[in-house]
Amino acid sequence: MNPTDPIADYLDELEHVRRLSAHTLRGYAHELAELKKLANGRPLEKVTSVEVRGAAVRAHAGGLSARSIAHRLSVWRAFYRWLAGRIALDANPVAAVRAPKREKTLPKALSVDDTMKLMDAPSASVSAQTGENAAGSIEALRDHAMLELFYSSGLRLAELVGLDARYVKRDGYESAGWLKRDAAEVEVHGKGGRHRVVPVGKKALQALDAWLAVRGSWVKHDDTPLFLSVRGNRMAPGIVRERVKRAALAAGIPANVHPHVLRHSFATHLLQSSGDLRAVQELLGHASIAATQVYTSLDFQHLAKVYDTAHPRAKKRD
């Protein structure tokens, strides 16, 4: 281990051994840079729990959200656990420090009707295109396939853009996620390197087939990515967010719709229909059932509305 920069060694291990995504690594690097500031030139093992607690209090007073402080402490805690396996530490200075309590916020989900409107919007756009704008038609087919796959399989944004058209292992590259068209599945390595296989529904398969039929005209130098830009590159997350938002506006949905809203909608609608929390946990790739249980609150909201509307003793009397 590099005695002058254990953080660099830790980040290197996260990238090459645990294979965390570039986005997650940037987040870890940012939080560990804050830890280095707290150490103020001293060895990191000299940081005390009193200093860590003080840093959390100052961050909260400075306007940093409880969620962000919890994430920072989690990163620091994990780093010190790693460090303890390499040098002698009296104690993990973050072990007993807790973030401020945060308000419980429920994930936003679209109604079933709005979701259907969103899924149909790009399809209508394709039928309205003329032969004079072939690029626009291809783009609409791609966007439709992305929307359907988000909602059909509950994928995270990073998982969707990381999908390959098929499994590839060559020249030091190996697919982290890929479409298994014949099996009607996608296979992904998601958050924390957790592997899962998720079914792809009939509507999503139809949209994917329509995109795959024209995708070859956009292949320039690499035919590996499932979703391509007009320049032949793998779709960037920011562009996908923009395309989802644009589709929602075209469908007349006023809410701020982004890819994670579609993941929440997938989970909420599936739970409302099935009531099977464990199955939803598996499909979402949550490590803990607690992460999935938030959707039971959403489901209860739905049931409460039904009750208020239908139950004789809940109805308001004129």
C-alpha positions as a Markdown table, in Angstrom:
| # | Residue | x | y | z |
|---|---|---|---|---|
| 1 | Met | 0.0 | 0.0 | 0.0 |
| 2 | Asn | 1.2 | 3.5 | -0.8 |
| 3 | Pro | 1.7 | 5.1 | 2.6 |
| 4 | Thr | 1.4 | 8.6 | 1.3 |
| 5 | Asp | -1.9 | 8.1 | -0.5 |
| 6 | Pro | -4.0 | 5.2 | 0.7 |
| 7 | Ile | -7.1 | 6.8 | -0.9 |
| 8 | Ala | -5.6 | 6.3 | -4.3 |
| 9 | Asp | -5.1 | 2.6 | -3.6 |
| 10 | Tyr | -8.6 | 2.3 | -2.3 |
| 11 | Leu | -10.2 | 3.9 | -5.3 |
| 12 | Asp | -8.0 | 1.7 | -7.6 |
| 13 | Glu | -9.3 | -1.4 | -5.8 |
| 14 | Leu | -12.9 | -0.1 | -6.2 |
| 15 | Glu | -12.4 | 0.4 | -9.9 |
| 16 | His | -10.5 | -2.8 | -10.8 |
| 17 | Val | -11.6 | -5.3 | -8.2 |
| 18 | Arg | -15.1 | -4.3 | -7.3 |
| 19 | Arg | -15.7 | -2.8 | -10.7 |
| 20 | Leu | -17.8 | 0.2 | -9.5 |
| 21 | Ser | -19.2 | 2.4 | -12.2 |
| 22 | Ala | -17.4 | 5.6 | -13.2 |
| 23 | His | -20.2 | 7.7 | -11.7 |
| 24 | Thr | -20.0 | 5.9 | -8.4 |
| 25 | Leu | -16.2 | 6.2 | -8.4 |
| 26 | Arg | -16.5 | 10.0 | -8.9 |
| 27 | Gly | -18.8 | 10.2 | -5.9 |
| 28 | Tyr | -16.4 | 8.2 | -3.7 |
| 29 | Ala | -13.4 | 10.3 | -4.9 |
| 30 | His | -15.3 | 13.5 | -4.0 |
| 31 | Glu | -16.2 | 12.3 | -0.5 |
| 32 | Leu | -12.7 | 11.0 | 0.2 |
| 33 | Ala | -11.3 | 14.4 | -0.9 |
| 34 | Glu | -13.4 | 15.9 | 1.9 |
| 35 | Leu | -11.9 | 13.4 | 4.4 |
| 36 | Lys | -8.4 | 14.4 | 3.3 |
| 37 | Lys | -9.4 | 18.1 | 3.9 |
| 38 | Leu | -10.5 | 17.1 | 7.4 |
| 39 | Ala | -7.2 | 15.4 | 8.1 |
| 40 | Asn | -5.4 | 18.6 | 7.1 |
| 41 | Gly | -2.1 | 17.0 | 6.2 |
| 42 | Arg | -2.1 | 14.4 | 8.9 |
| 43 | Pro | -2.1 | 10.7 | 8.3 |
| 44 | Leu | -5.8 | 9.6 | 7.8 |
| 45 | Glu | -5.5 | 7.2 | 10.7 |
| 46 | Lys | -5.1 | 10.2 | 13.1 |
| 47 | Val | -8.6 | 11.5 | 12.4 |
| 48 | Thr | -10.8 | 11.1 | 15.4 |
| 49 | Ser | -14.5 | 10.4 | 15.9 |
| 50 | Val | -15.0 | 13.8 | 17.5 |
| 51 | Glu | -13.6 | 15.4 | 14.3 |
| 52 | Val | -15.8 | 13.3 | 12.1 |
| 53 | Arg | -18.9 | 14.2 | 14.2 |
| 54 | Gly | -17.9 | 17.9 | 14.0 |
| 55 | Ala | -17.6 | 17.7 | 10.2 |
| 56 | Ala | -21.1 | 16.2 | 9.9 |
| 57 | Val | -22.5 | 18.9 | 12.1 |
| 58 | Arg | -20.8 | 21.7 | 10.1 |
| 59 | Ala | -22.0 | 20.1 | 6.8 |
| 60 | His | -25.6 | 20.1 | 8.1 |
| 61 | Ala | -25.4 | 23.6 | 9.3 |
| 62 | Gly | -24.0 | 24.6 | 5.9 |
| 63 | Gly | -27.1 | 23.3 | 4.1 |
| 64 | Leu | -25.9 | 19.8 | 3.1 |
| 65 | Ser | -28.9 | 17.4 | 3.1 |
| 66 | Ala | -29.1 | 14.6 | 5.6 |
| 67 | Arg | -29.1 | 12.2 | 2.7 |
| 68 | Ser | -25.8 | 13.6 | 1.4 |
| 69 | Ile | -24.2 | 13.5 | 4.9 |
| 70 | Ala | -25.3 | 9.9 | 5.3 |
| 71 | His | -23.6 | 9.0 | 2.0 |
| 72 | Arg | -20.4 | 10.8 | 3.0 |
| 73 | Leu | -20.2 | 9.0 | 6.3 |
| 74 | Ser | -20.9 | 5.7 | 4.6 |
| 75 | Val | -18.0 | 6.3 | 2.2 |
| 76 | Trp | -15.7 | 7.3 | 5.0 |
| 77 | Arg | -16.8 | 4.3 | 7.1 |
| 78 | Ala | -16.1 | 1.9 | 4.3 |
| 79 | Phe | -12.7 | 3.4 | 3.6 |
| 80 | Tyr | -11.7 | 3.0 | 7.2 |
| 81 | Arg | -12.8 | -0.7 | 7.2 |
| 82 | Trp | -10.6 | -1.2 | 4.2 |
| 83 | Leu | -7.7 | 0.7 | 5.8 |
| 84 | Ala | -8.0 | -1.4 | 9.0 |
| 85 | Gly | -7.2 | -4.5 | 7.0 |
| 86 | Arg | -3.9 | -2.9 | 6.0 |
| 87 | Ile | -2.6 | -1.0 | 9.0 |
| 88 | Ala | -3.2 | -1.0 | 12.7 |
| 89 | Leu | -6.1 | 1.2 | 13.7 |
| 90 | Asp | -7.3 | 1.8 | 17.2 |
| 91 | Ala | -10.9 | 2.1 | 16.0 |
| 92 | Asn | -12.9 | 3.2 | 13.0 |
| 93 | Pro | -13.5 | 6.9 | 13.7 |
| 94 | Val | -16.7 | 6.9 | 11.7 |
| 95 | Ala | -18.3 | 3.7 | 13.2 |
| 96 | Ala | -20.3 | 5.5 | 15.9 |
| 97 | Val | -21.1 | 8.7 | 14.0 |
| 98 | Arg | -24.7 | 8.9 | 12.6 |
| 99 | Ala | -26.1 | 11.3 | 10.0 |
| 100 | Pro | -28.9 | 13.7 | 11.0 |
| 101 | Lys | -32.4 | 12.2 | 10.6 |
| 102 | Arg | -34.0 | 12.9 | 7.3 |
| 103 | Glu | -37.5 | 13.2 | 6.2 |
| 104 | Lys | -38.8 | 10.1 | 4.5 |
| 105 | Thr | -39.5 | 10.9 | 0.9 |
| 106 | Leu | -41.4 | 8.5 | -1.4 |
| 107 | Pro | -40.2 | 7.9 | -4.9 |
| 108 | Lys | -42.4 | 9.6 | -7.6 |
| 109 | Ala | -44.2 | 7.3 | -9.9 |
| 110 | Leu | -46.4 | 8.0 | -12.9 |
| 111 | Ser | -50.0 | 6.8 | -13.0 |
| 112 | Val | -50.7 | 3.8 | -15.2 |
| 113 | Asp | -52.6 | 6.1 | -17.7 |
| 114 | Asp | -49.7 | 8.6 | -17.9 |
| 115 | Thr | -47.3 | 5.7 | -18.3 |
| 116 | Met | -49.3 | 4.4 | -21.3 |
| 117 | Lys | -49.4 | 7.8 | -22.8 |
| 118 | Leu | -45.6 | 8.1 | -22.5 |
| 119 | Met | -45.0 | 4.7 | -24.0 |
| 120 | Asp | -47.2 | 5.6 | -27.0 |
| 121 | Ala | -45.8 | 9.0 | -27.7 |
| 122 | Pro | -42.6 | 8.0 | -29.5 |
| 123 | Ser | -44.5 | 5.4 | -31.5 |
| 124 | Ala | -46.9 | 8.1 | -32.7 |
| 125 | Ser | -43.9 | 10.3 | -33.6 |
| 126 | Val | -42.5 | 7.5 | -35.9 |
| 127 | Ser | -45.8 | 7.1 | -37.8 |
| 128 | Ala | -45.9 | 10.9 | -38.4 |
| 129 | Gln | -42.4 | 11.0 | -39.9 |
| 130 | Thr | -41.9 | 11.1 | -43.7 |
| 131 | Gly | -39.2 | 9.4 | -45.7 |
| 132 | Glu | -37.4 | 12.8 | -46.0 |
| 133 | Asn | -36.4 | 12.6 | -42.3 |
| 134 | Ala | -35.1 | 9.0 | -41.9 |
| 135 | Ala | -32.7 | 10.0 | -39.2 |
| 136 | Gly | -35.7 | 11.4 | -37.2 |
| 137 | Ser | -37.6 | 8.1 | -37.6 |
| 138 | Ile | -34.6 | 6.0 | -36.5 |
| 139 | Glu | -34.2 | 8.3 | -33.5 |
| 140 | Ala | -37.8 | 7.9 | -32.5 |
| 141 | Leu | -37.6 | 4.1 | -32.8 |
| 142 | Arg | -34.5 | 4.1 | -30.6 |
| 143 | Asp | -36.2 | 6.4 | -28.0 |
| 144 | His | -39.3 | 4.2 | -28.0 |
| 145 | Ala | -37.2 | 1.1 | -27.4 |
| 146 | Met | -35.4 | 2.8 | -24.5 |
| 147 | Leu | -38.7 | 4.0 | -22.9 |
| 148 | Glu | -40.3 | 0.6 | -23.2 |
| 149 | Leu | -37.2 | -1.2 | -21.8 |
| 150 | Phe | -37.0 | 1.2 | -18.8 |
| 151 | Tyr | -40.6 | 0.5 | -17.9 |
| 152 | Ser | -40.6 | -3.2 | -18.8 |
| 153 | Ser | -37.6 | -4.2 | -16.8 |
| 154 | Gly | -37.1 | -1.5 | -14.2 |
| 155 | Leu | -33.5 | -0.8 | -15.2 |
| 156 | Arg | -31.4 | 2.0 | -13.8 |
| 157 | Leu | -30.1 | 4.6 | -16.2 |
| 158 | Ala | -26.5 | 3.3 | -16.0 |
| 159 | Glu | -27.7 | -0.2 | -16.6 |
| 160 | Leu | -29.6 | 0.7 | -19.7 |
| 161 | Val | -26.8 | 2.8 | -21.4 |
| 162 | Gly | -24.3 | 0.0 | -20.5 |
| 163 | Leu | -26.3 | -2.7 | -22.3 |
| 164 | Asp | -24.7 | -4.4 | -25.3 |
| 165 | Ala | -26.6 | -5.8 | -28.2 |
| 166 | Arg | -25.2 | -9.2 | -27.2 |
| 167 | Tyr | -22.6 | -10.7 | -24.8 |
| 168 | Val | -19.1 | -9.6 | -25.8 |
| 169 | Lys | -15.7 | -10.7 | -24.4 |
| 170 | Arg | -12.7 | -9.6 | -26.5 |
| 171 | Asp | -9.6 | -7.5 | -26.4 |
| 172 | Gly | -9.8 | -7.0 | -22.7 |
| 173 | Tyr | -13.5 | -5.9 | -22.8 |
| 174 | Glu | -16.3 | -7.9 | -21.3 |
| 175 | Ser | -20.0 | -6.9 | -21.4 |
| 176 | Ala | -21.4 | -5.7 | -18.1 |
| 177 | Gly | -25.0 | -6.0 | -19.4 |
| 178 | Trp | -26.5 | -7.3 | -22.6 |
| 179 | Leu | -29.8 | -8.2 | -24.4 |
| 180 | Lys | -30.7 | -11.9 | -24.6 |
| 181 | Arg | -33.3 | -11.4 | -27.4 |
| 182 | Asp | -34.2 | -15.1 | -27.8 |
| 183 | Ala | -34.8 | -15.5 | -24.1 |
| 184 | Ala | -36.7 | -12.2 | -23.8 |
| 185 | Glu | -34.3 | -11.1 | -21.1 |
| 186 | Val | -31.6 | -8.6 | -20.2 |
| 187 | Glu | -28.7 | -9.6 | -18.0 |
| 188 | Val | -27.0 | -6.8 | -16.0 |
| 189 | His | -24.4 | -6.2 | -13.3 |
| 190 | Gly | -26.0 | -3.4 | -11.3 |
| 191 | Lys | -25.2 | -1.4 | -8.2 |
| 192 | Gly | -22.5 | -3.0 | -6.1 |
| 193 | Gly | -21.7 | -5.5 | -8.8 |
| 194 | Arg | -24.9 | -7.4 | -8.1 |
| 195 | His | -25.9 | -9.6 | -11.1 |
| 196 | Arg | -29.5 | -10.2 | -12.2 |
| 197 | Val | -31.5 | -11.4 | -15.1 |
| 198 | Val | -34.7 | -9.4 | -15.8 |
| 199 | Pro | -37.6 | -10.4 | -18.2 |
| 200 | Val | -38.4 | -8.1 | -21.1 |
| 201 | Gly | -42.1 | -7.7 | -21.8 |
| 202 | Lys | -43.9 | -8.2 | -25.2 |
| 203 | Lys | -44.3 | -4.5 | -25.9 |
| 204 | Ala | -40.6 | -3.8 | -25.1 |
| 205 | Leu | -39.5 | -6.7 | -27.3 |
| 206 | Gln | -41.6 | -5.3 | -30.2 |
| 207 | Ala | -40.0 | -1.8 | -29.8 |
| 208 | Leu | -36.5 | -3.4 | -29.5 |
| 209 | Asp | -37.0 | -5.4 | -32.7 |
| 210 | Ala | -38.1 | -2.2 | -34.5 |
| 211 | Trp | -35.0 | -0.4 | -33.3 |
| 212 | Leu | -32.6 | -3.4 | -34.1 |
| 213 | Ala | -34.0 | -3.5 | -37.6 |
| 214 | Val | -32.6 | 0.0 | -38.3 |
| 215 | Arg | -29.8 | 0.2 | -35.8 |
| 216 | Gly | -27.2 | -1.1 | -38.3 |
| 217 | Ser | -27.3 | 2.1 | -40.3 |
| 218 | Trp | -26.0 | 4.0 | -37.2 |
| 219 | Val | -23.1 | 1.6 | -36.5 |
| 220 | Lys | -19.9 | 3.4 | -37.3 |
| 221 | His | -16.9 | 1.9 | -35.5 |
| 222 | Asp | -18.3 | -0.3 | -32.7 |
| 223 | Asp | -21.3 | -2.5 | -33.0 |
| 224 | Thr | -21.3 | -3.5 | -29.3 |
| 225 | Pro | -23.6 | -1.0 | -27.6 |
| 226 | Leu | -27.3 | -1.7 | -27.8 |
| 227 | Phe | -28.3 | 1.9 | -28.0 |
| 228 | Leu | -26.4 | 4.3 | -30.3 |
| 229 | Ser | -26.3 | 8.0 | -31.0 |
| 230 | Val | -26.6 | 9.2 | -34.6 |
| 231 | Arg | -22.7 | 9.4 | -34.6 |
| 232 | Gly | -22.5 | 5.7 | -33.7 |
| 233 | Asn | -21.4 | 6.2 | -30.1 |
| 234 | Arg | -22.9 | 4.6 | -27.0 |
| 235 | Met | -25.7 | 6.8 | -25.6 |
| 236 | Ala | -24.6 | 9.1 | -22.9 |
| 237 | Pro | -26.7 | 9.2 | -19.7 |
| 238 | Gly | -27.4 | 13.0 | -20.0 |
| 239 | Ile | -28.7 | 12.5 | -23.5 |
| 240 | Val | -31.0 | 9.7 | -22.4 |
| 241 | Arg | -32.4 | 11.9 | -19.6 |
| 242 | Glu | -33.1 | 14.6 | -22.1 |
| 243 | Arg | -34.8 | 12.2 | -24.5 |
| 244 | Val | -37.0 | 10.8 | -21.8 |
| 245 | Lys | -38.0 | 14.3 | -20.6 |
| 246 | Arg | -38.7 | 15.4 | -24.2 |
| 247 | Ala | -41.0 | 12.3 | -24.8 |
| 248 | Ala | -42.9 | 13.1 | -21.6 |
| 249 | Leu | -43.5 | 16.7 | -22.7 |
| 250 | Ala | -44.6 | 15.5 | -26.1 |
| 251 | Ala | -47.1 | 13.1 | -24.4 |
| 252 | Gly | -48.5 | 16.1 | -22.4 |
| 253 | Ile | -47.2 | 14.9 | -19.0 |
| 254 | Pro | -46.4 | 17.9 | -16.9 |
| 255 | Ala | -44.4 | 16.1 | -14.3 |
| 256 | Asn | -40.6 | 16.1 | -14.3 |
| 257 | Val | -40.1 | 12.7 | -15.9 |
| 258 | His | -36.6 | 11.1 | -15.8 |
| 259 | Pro | -35.4 | 7.5 | -16.1 |
| 260 | His | -35.6 | 6.8 | -12.4 |
| 261 | Val | -39.3 | 7.8 | -12.5 |
| 262 | Leu | -39.8 | 5.0 | -14.9 |
| 263 | Arg | -38.0 | 2.6 | -12.6 |
| 264 | His | -40.2 | 3.7 | -9.7 |
| 265 | Ser | -43.3 | 3.3 | -11.9 |
| 266 | Phe | -42.3 | -0.2 | -12.9 |
| 267 | Ala | -41.9 | -1.2 | -9.2 |
| 268 | Thr | -45.1 | 0.6 | -8.0 |
| 269 | His | -47.3 | -0.8 | -10.7 |
| 270 | Leu | -45.9 | -4.3 | -10.4 |
| 271 | Leu | -46.4 | -4.3 | -6.6 |
| 272 | Gln | -49.9 | -3.0 | -6.9 |
| 273 | Ser | -50.8 | -5.8 | -9.3 |
| 274 | Ser | -48.9 | -8.7 | -7.6 |
| 275 | Gly | -48.3 | -7.7 | -3.9 |
| 276 | Asp | -45.1 | -9.8 | -4.1 |
| 277 | Leu | -42.4 | -7.6 | -2.4 |
| 278 | Arg | -39.7 | -10.3 | -2.7 |
| 279 | Ala | -40.2 | -10.6 | -6.5 |
| 280 | Val | -40.0 | -6.8 | -6.9 |
| 281 | Gln | -36.8 | -6.8 | -4.8 |
| 282 | Glu | -35.2 | -9.3 | -7.1 |
| 283 | Leu | -36.3 | -7.5 | -10.3 |
| 284 | Leu | -35.0 | -4.2 | -9.0 |
| 285 | Gly | -31.7 | -5.7 | -7.8 |
| 286 | His | -32.0 | -4.3 | -4.3 |
| 287 | Ala | -29.6 | -5.9 | -1.8 |
| 288 | Ser | -32.0 | -5.4 | 1.1 |
| 289 | Ile | -35.7 | -5.8 | 1.3 |
| 290 | Ala | -35.8 | -2.5 | 3.2 |
| 291 | Ala | -34.9 | -0.6 | 0.0 |
| 292 | Thr | -37.9 | -2.2 | -1.7 |
| 293 | Gln | -40.3 | -1.6 | 1.2 |
| 294 | Val | -40.7 | 2.1 | 0.4 |
| 295 | Tyr | -43.0 | 1.0 | -2.4 |
| 296 | Thr | -45.4 | -0.5 | 0.1 |
| 297 | Ser | -46.0 | 3.0 | 1.2 |
| 298 | Leu | -46.8 | 4.0 | -2.3 |
| 299 | Asp | -49.1 | 1.0 | -2.6 |
| 300 | Phe | -50.8 | 2.0 | 0.6 |
| 301 | Gln | -51.4 | 5.5 | -0.8 |
| 302 | His | -53.2 | 3.9 | -3.8 |
| 303 | Leu | -55.3 | 1.7 | -1.6 |
| 304 | Ala | -56.1 | 4.6 | 0.6 |
| 305 | Lys | -57.5 | 6.6 | -2.4 |
| 306 | Val | -59.6 | 3.6 | -3.4 |
| 307 | Tyr | -60.9 | 3.4 | 0.2 |
| 308 | Asp | -61.7 | 7.1 | 0.3 |
| 309 | Thr | -63.6 | 6.8 | -3.0 |
| 310 | Ala | -65.4 | 3.6 | -2.5 |
| 311 | His | -66.1 | 2.9 | 1.2 |
| 312 | Pro | -69.5 | 4.0 | 2.4 |
| 313 | Arg | -68.2 | 5.3 | 5.7 |
| 314 | Ala | -65.3 | 7.2 | 4.0 |
| 315 | Lys | -67.5 | 9.1 | 1.5 |
| 316 | Lys | -68.2 | 12.7 | 2.2 |
| 317 | Arg | -71.9 | 13.4 | 2.5 |
| 318 | Asp | -73.5 | 16.3 | 0.7 |
